[in-house]
Amino acid sequence: MAIKMNENNYETNIEINNETTAKIIIEIIHSIDSGCESLIKTGDERIVDDLGFDSISIMELIFEIEQRFKVDFEGEMLLVQNFDTINILAEFVQKLVIRKRI
């Protein structure tokens, strides 16, 4: 399912897929901690172990993702494995976006 949104989460001709979702998440990560920019190479970096995010940074990340993608993380979704790497988080967010649109 193709979902088209711009950077403010308004529909446009930019297709949102896992790669685009990962790029947006990387932008959010950079806005939270600009020091992470040089650490991100492939999207397989671990958010806590490699990028050094702590619980407060994770909460900021969740808030920004909710705002940007217009989704809600419910309690049972806040599992550590959903936040392991950027790519895993992007896949998870993509599923949330698709589920919300159906």
N, C-alpha and C positions, 0 to 999 in steps of 0.2 A: 504494500500500500504506500503510495507516494503522498507525502504530506509536504505542502509547500508553505514556507514561512520565511520572514526576513529576520534580521537580528533582534527586532523587538517582538518577535513571535506573532507577527501579523502575516496573513497569507500573501504570498508573492510567488514568483516563478523559480525560487530556489528550492530544490528538492531536499527534504530532510531525510537522510539515511544514517546508517551507523557512522560513516566517515564524517559527514557534516556534523552530526551530533557530537562526535569526539572533538572536532575542531572548536565547537562552541564551548564544550566543557573545558578545553584547554584555555580558551580565552577567559573563562570564569576563574580558573585556577590562577592564571597570571594576574587577574585583578585582585585576588585574595593575597597572593604572595608572588610578587614580581621576581623574586629570586629563583623561582621554579623554572623560569623560561629556559635557561640553559640545560636543565636536567631532563626536559621532555624531548625525546627523540622519535619514539615509535608509537606511543600510546600504551605500550605494555608496562610502563613504569607503575610501580605500586604506589598508591596515593599516600599511604601512611609510611611505609618503610623507605621508599625511594625519595618521595617529595617532602617528607617530614611533616605531613599534616597531623595535627592533634585534634582532639574532640571539638574544640571551638572552631577550628578551620573547617572540619567536616560539617559542622552545623551551618557555617556560612555558605559552604558549597551547596548543601541541600537547599537552603533558602534561595540562593541565586538560581539554581536549576529550577526550582518550583516557579519562580518568577518568570524566568526566561522561556520555559517550555509550557507554562500554564498547567502544571501537573501538581499532584499532591502525593507526598510520601506518607503512607499510613504506617502505623507502628510495626506491623509485620513485615514491611518492606525494608526496614532499617537494619538489615542483616549485614554483617561485616563482609560477606562474600560478594554482595552487590556493589561494594566500594573498593574492591581489591585493586584493580587497575583502571586506568582511564578507559580502555576499550571495553572492559566488562561493564563499567558504569554507563558508558554510551549505549551499549546493547540494552541494558536495563531501562534507561530513560526512553529509548526508542520504543520499547514495549509499552511503557506507560503512556506515551503520546498516542500510539496506535490504539491502545485500549480505550483511551479517553475519546478518541474520534469515532469509534464504532458505536 
